[in-house]
């Protein structure tokens, strides 16, 4: 047996030199680039079956054994345990697109992986990766300019927002809540238009809050014109509905004061005990009297109540909510115009917040789960989408779906231009890029044709997931688009007998489609420029 060499470091500790280190190989250049592309393509092959209205769902199993079912691209990619750093770029791409646009997280990953796949023949022809990246950027710019010429507009106004329901329904059509698409689309549109600044065409997205509670049905989902707190009224005999509410927002507890140092109280007679109890009641009575004197008819407290204080509040017909979290306290203060009060002595009528209506919602039949709505807040247009569902898994998927629909409506308010889905815009762009390639005399013509073929990956996925013969269907639609000069023809996934996506009402926002093309191209450019993967410290 060969002796293993051993050296001593500067601290006197031995370390071993492994003999097989010289057998390790470092991959760089074109070979490393191709490996990076294969890693990215593997991610695309995993999620392509989840694309479209008839795409398959994925069952995601966490490390704790929890199972969730979804077809949301971002959720699937984030849940995958991907060790390869290049493949992680596709995950980051989907996350970035979701943060920027909302809907289309699966499509952007499929497009990026298709572009990577069509880089391989170009590399085999000897075209330099940088030349391919630059050619793809030129093609992407040409596509974005072209789809602006075939874009349509949705005309709507503050008084008539019904046209926005169609794209919202299109977004929801491939989600788990598609059976309630009309209801959910209306909720998404009403939520966005409620917080919209129509003069600037801007949406205060932070003012749309999504809350959820397991139990009930998806049909029980509602839009609340105000705030929703996951707390109920503190006493069962207190009023559950307060109109013209004047709210005292407190960060001081309804409890007896406690010294900051250690102490002991020795009570050896009944008289002393009764005197202590009386003093405590007087203390609580002063607290309640100060609240009552200010004109408040609702108390919201960050901390808890003593039972005696809760009883006195009930006797004085002063409803209260306790254990409200700090972020909710701040949001309530901003919405109602109230001041956060740290001491009972500081309660004045000027510091009270106002709301048109405060009401308690009971969840289920037992009445042990309650939430409180604060509606008609004068200083904000904040709204809350209250999602219901049979279990947590359904609610989480519904939350992702309604978020995408809200993002689509927001994008349309900022820019009301649309393109038509079903792969129509991708096929029209593919035809246009192929026509441009015929006019190019340099090797960029090969790059443009590769980009055009990659654009067809979206309609191919739609056709495959709908059980159609993908290639024959694609060629048929392309011929129809060329002969009829109609760029709105796409894949009839729902088998309605009509390929015109304008008639079928399948819309996509122009903002979202341009972002999808640009982001996918940028990530592919990044991958093409990586010829060696070096970990921190210089190790492979």
N, C-alpha and C positions, 0 to 999 in steps of 0.2 A: 504494500500500500504506500503510495507516494506521500511524502511528508508535506503537510500544508504549511506554506511560508507564513510567518507571523512577525509583525513589526510592533514596535513600541512607540506610542505618540509622546508628545511633550509633557503630558501629565503622568507618564508611566503606565498608562493603560494599554493592554495589547489589542491589536485588531488584525483581522485575517484578510489576506488578499485571495480572492476567489480565482481559481485557475481558468474558469470558462468565460471570463470577461472578454477575452479576445474573440470569442465566437459570436458575441452580440453584433448585430448588423444595424446600421443606421440607414433609413430610407430617406432620400431627398430627391429633389428635382421632379421630373414628370411622374416617376413611380409614386412618390409621396402624394402628388397632386391627384393622381387617379385613385389612390386609396381614400383620400379625403372625399372625392366625389362619390365613391361607392358607399361610404358611411352616410353621406347625406341622402343618397338614393334609398337606402334601407329604411330611413325614417318615413320618406314619402310613400313607400310601398305598404307601410303599416296603416296609415290613416286614409289612404285613397278610397278604401271601401266604405268609409263613413261619410262620403261627400254626397250632397244632393238630397232631395226630398224622400228618396227611397234608399238612402244610404243606411248601412248597418250600424247599430250601436256597439260600443265597446264596454265590456264589464271590467272595471278597474278595481283591483284588489290591493288595499293598502298593506303596510307592514303589520298592522294590528289585526288584519283580517276583515276590515270593513269593505263592503262591496258597494260600488256606485256604478250606475249605467248611464252613459252619455254618448253623444256624437259630436260634442263641442271640441273643435280642434285644439284649442289652447289647453283645455282640461286634460285631454288625452296625452298630449305631448309633455305637459308638466308632470304627469303621473308616471311616465316611462322612466325607468332607471337607465339613463343613457350615460355611458362612461366616456365615449369618444367625444373629444372636445369639438371637432368639426360638426358632428351631428347635433351638438348642443346649440350651434348657431341657428339651426332650423327651429329649435324650440324658442330661442330668443326672438327669432323673426316673428313667430306666431304671437308671442306675448306683446311685442312692440306694435304689431298690427291691431291687436285687440285694444291696447291702450289708446292708439291713435284713432281708429275707425270704429271698432266694436265688432261688427259682423265680418265674416269672411276669413276667419282664422285657419280653417282647413284648406280653403282654396289657395291662400298665399303660400302655404307650405307645399302643396302639390305643384304649384307653378314653379317654385324655386327648385324643387327636386327634378322636375322635368327639364328645366334649363341646364341643371348639372348633368343630367343624362345625355343631353344633346351636345355637351362639350366634348364627350369622349371621341366621337368620329372626327371632330375638328382637330383635336390633339393628335389623333392618329395620322392626319394629313400633314402634320408638321407645322400647323399654325400656332404661333406663340400664345401662351395664356393671356398675356396683357393685351394682345391684339383681339383675342376673343372677348375679353372683358369690355374693351372699348367699343367693339362692334355691337355687343349686347346693349350697351348704354345708348348707342345711336338708334338701335331698333326700338328700345323702350321709349325713347323720346318721340320717335315717329308714331308709335302706337298711341301714346298719350295725346299727341296732336290730332291723330285721325279720329279717335273715339269722341273727341270734342265736336267734330263735324257731324257725327251721326247721333249725338246725344239729343235727347228730348227734354222738355221742361214740364214740371208739374205746377200748374197754376193754383195757388191757394192764397188765402188772406187770413187775417185775424178773425174775421167773422165767419169764414168758411174753411175749416181745416179738414173736411171730409176727404179730399184727394190724398191726404197723407195716410189714410187707412190702408190703401192698396199696397204701397211698399212695406208698411209695417206687417201686413198679413203675409207678404212674400217672404219676409225675413223669418217669420214664425212657422212657415209651412213645413220646414224640415226639422222642426223641434218637437219635443215630447208634448208640448202644449198645443199642438196644431188643431186639436179638436175644439179648443176654445179660442181659435185664432181671431174671431171677430171681437170677442170680449177683451182679450189681451191686447189686440191692436188698438182698440179704443182707449184702454187704460194707458198705454204707452204714449199715444198722441195727446191725450188730455194732460198727462203728467208733464210732457215737454212744453206744450203750449201754455200751461199754467205758470211756468217759471221763465218764459221767454221774454226777452226785451225786443219787441217788434220793431222799434226804431233802428236799433243797431243790428238786428238779426243775430242776436247773441243769446245763448242759453246758459243760464247759471246751473251747470250740471251738478254742482255740489248741493244744490237745494232739493234735489230729487233723492229721497231716502227710500231704501228698500228694506222692509222688515218682513219677517216670516214667523209662522207658528205652525207646528205640526198638528194635524187634526182637521177634520172637515174635508171639503172637496176643492178642486181647483176653481170651480165655479163661484166659490165664496170669496175669491180674491176681489179686493176693492181698492179704489183710490181715495185717499183721505186728504182733503184740502187743509193740511196742517201737519202737526207733529204727532208721532205715536211713541208712547213711552211703555216699556215692558214692565210696568208696575200698575197696581190697582189702588183703589181708595183704601185707606188703612183700616177702616172700621166698617163692618157690614151694615150698620144702621145709619151711616152717613149718606148724604145725597149722592147719587150716581150721575147726576146731570146738573151742571152749573152753567146757566146762561149769563151773559155779560160778566164774565169772570174777571175778578181783580185778584191777581196772584202775588203772594209774598214768596219770594225765592230765598230760602234760608240755607246757610252752611253751618248753622249752629244747632246742636242736638237738643231735643226735648227731653233732657235728662238732668238730674241733679248734679251740681258741680262736684268735681273730684279734685282734691289737692294733688299737686304734682309730686309731693314727697310721700314716703310711707307713713301710715298712721294707723291708730287703733281707736275704736270707740267702744267703751264698756257701758253697757246698759244693764243695770241691776234692778230696776223697778219698772212697774207697769206705767207709772206716770211719765218716766223718761222716754219710754218707747212711744207712748201716745203723743208726747210733745214732739219727738223727732218726726213721726209720721205726719203730724199737723204742719210742721215746718216744710216738709217736702211737698205737701199738697198746696200750701201757700205759694211755694216757689213755682210750681206748675201753673197755678192760677194766675200769677203775675205774667208768666209767659203768654198764656192764652189771652189775657186781657189786653196785652200790648198788641197782639195780632188782631184782635177784634176791634180795638180802638182805631187802628190804621184804616179800617174800611175794607180789609181783605175778606174775600169769601172763599178763598182756596189757598191752602198752604202746600208748598212743594219744598221738601227738605232733603238735603243730601245725606243726612244721618237718620238714625232710628228714633223711635218714640218709646218712652216708658208707658206701661199700661195705664197708669193714672193719667198721664198727659193725653193719651189717645182717648180715654173716656171723657176727659174735660173738653177736648175738641169736639167730640160728638155731642155732648150736652149743650155746647154753645153754637151748635149748627154750623160748624166750621170744618168742611171736608179737608182732608189732608192726604198727601202722597209722600211716602217715606222711602229711604234707600235709593234715591235717584242718583245715577252716576254723574261724575264730574262733567264729561263731555255733553251729556244730555242737559245738565244744569245750564251750561254756557249756551247751548243751542236754544233752550227755552227763553233765556234772558234776552238773546238777540232777537228772537222772533216776537216776543211779547212786549219788548221795550222796558222790561223790568230791570232793576238793579239786584245784583247778588248781595245779600245782607248777611254779614258775619256775626252780628249781635242783635239780640231782641230789642235792646234799647235804641237801635238805629232804624227800626221799622217806622217809616212815614208814608203817607199816601202818595208822595211823589215818586217813591221807589217801587211802587207796585206795577207789575205787568198787567196787560189786558188781553182778553181773547173773547171772541163772540160766543164760543161754546166749548165746554170741556165735558166729555162724557166717557163713561167706562164701558169697555167691551168685554163681555164674558166669553171665554173660549170653552167649548164643550158644554156638556150638560151638568157636570158636577159643580161648576162655578168656582173651582179652586184656582183657575188660571184666568187672570184678568189683565187687560191693557187699557191705557188711558189715551184718548184722542184730545188734542188741543187744536181746535179749528178756528178759522177766522183771525189769524194773527196779523196785527196791523203793520208790522215792520218787516215782513218777509213774505215771499210767495212760495215758501217751502211746501212741498207735498210729500206724501208717504205712500208708497205702493205696498199694501199689506197682502202678502202672498199666503195662501192656504194650500194644504195638500195632505194626502193620507199618511205620508211618512217623510223623514228627513231627506231621503234620496230624491223623491219627486220634487220636493221644495227646492233643493239645491239646483236641480236641472231647470226648473221653472225660473229660478232667479237668474241663471245664466241666459236663458232665452229672452226674458223680459229686458235684461240689460242690453242685449244686442238690438232689440226692437227700439228701445229708447235711443240708442246711439244712431240708428238709421234715421229716425225722425229728426234728431238734432242736426245731423249732417245735411238733411234736406232743407231745413230752415236756413242754414248758413249758405247753402248752394242748392237751388232747386232743380238742378240738371240731373237727369237719370240716363242710364243705358239699360238695355233689356237683357235679362238673364237667360238661363237655359243654355249657356254656351254660345249664344248668338253673337255677342260682342267679341268673344275670343275667335270664333270662326271668321267673322268679318275682318278682324285685325290680321289673322293669318293670311287671308287672301290678299289684303293690302300690302303686307310686308313681302310676300312672294312677288307681287307686281313690282315693288321697289327693287327687289333683288335683281330683276331682269334688266334694270337700268344701270346697275353698278358694274364697273369694269374690273375692279380690284377683287382681292380675295374676300372682301367684306360681303360679297354676294353669298358665299357659303355660310357665313355667320348669320346673315339675315334669314336665309332659308332654314337654318337650324332653329333660330328664334321662332320663326313662323310655325314650325313643327311642334315646338314646345308649347306654344299657345293652344294647340289642339288638345293638350292633356286634360284640360278642364271638361270640355264636351265629351271626351272619351270616357272619363270617369262617370259622368252623368249617364251616358248610354249604358255602360257596363253595369252600373248599380241599378239601372231600371230593367235589366234583363234583355236589353236590345243587342243586336249585332252591331258592335261599336263602329267598325270600319265602314261597313256599308251605309250605316246611318249618317256618319260624318260626311262621306263622299256625296251622298244624296243631298244633304243640306247645303254643302258648299256649291254644288251645281245649281241648286235653286236660288241661292243668294246671287250667284253670278248672272244667271239668266234673267231673273226678275228684278235685279238691282235693289233687293230688299235686305238690308243688313240686320233685320229684326227676327230672322228665322233661326230657330234653335232646336234643341232636343225636346221632344214632347214626352217628358218623363212621366207625367200623370196619365198619358194615353187619352188625351181629350179629343184627338183627331184634328188638332190645329197646331202647326209649327210656328205660327207667328206669335212671338212672345208679347208683343204689344196687345194683341187681342186676348191673350191668356192672362194678362196683368202680372207678368213676372218682371219685377223691376230690381235694379241695383243702383245705388247712388254713384254718380260720376266721381265724386270725391273718393269714395271707397275703392272703386275700380282702379283709379290712377295711383292711389297709395299702394294697392296690392301689386301692381306692375312695377312701380318704382322700388318698393322695399325688397321684393323678390330679386330684382336685378342687382340691387346693391349688395345683397348677401352673396349672390353667386360671384359677383366681382371680388368680394372679399375672399371667398374660397379659392378662386383662381389665382389670387396673388400669394397664397400660402404654399410654399414649396417645401417647408420643413417645419416640424412640430417640435418645439423645444420647451421642456418644462422648466420651472424656476430652478435655478442652480446649474443650468446647462445640461441636465440629464435628459435622455430621450424618454 
